[in-house]
Amino acid sequence: MVAVKDIVEGRESLGQAARNSGVSRCTVKDRLRKYDESGIEGLKDTHTWKRTNHPFEGWL
């Protein structure tokens, strides 16, 4: 997850990462929380997330 990586490494703010990824701040915040809780495994799709051609695909 490029946005999470950029935030964790201090290269972007949450707002910048959201804008650059074309998703909401809430979505990035949720992914960041999942990363904090479970690491890279927390960013993998689950059965509750739609499988689409989405910007998150490049975030893993």
HUCOR-V248419 format. One line per field, one symbol per residue. ss: DSSP state (@ for helix, = for strand, . for the rest). phi: phi as a letter, one per 30 degrees, with the letter a starting at -180 (. if undefined). psi: psi as a letter, one per 40 degrees, with the letter a starting at -180 (. if undefined). Layout:
ss->???
phi->???
psi->???
This chain:
ss->.@@@@@@@.....@@@@@@@@...@@@@@@@@@@@@@@@@@@@...........@@@@@.
phi->.dddeddddidbdeddddddcibddedddddddddddbidddcdecddcdcbdbededdd
psi->hdddddddeediidddddddefiidddddddddddddeaddeeiiieehihigidedee.
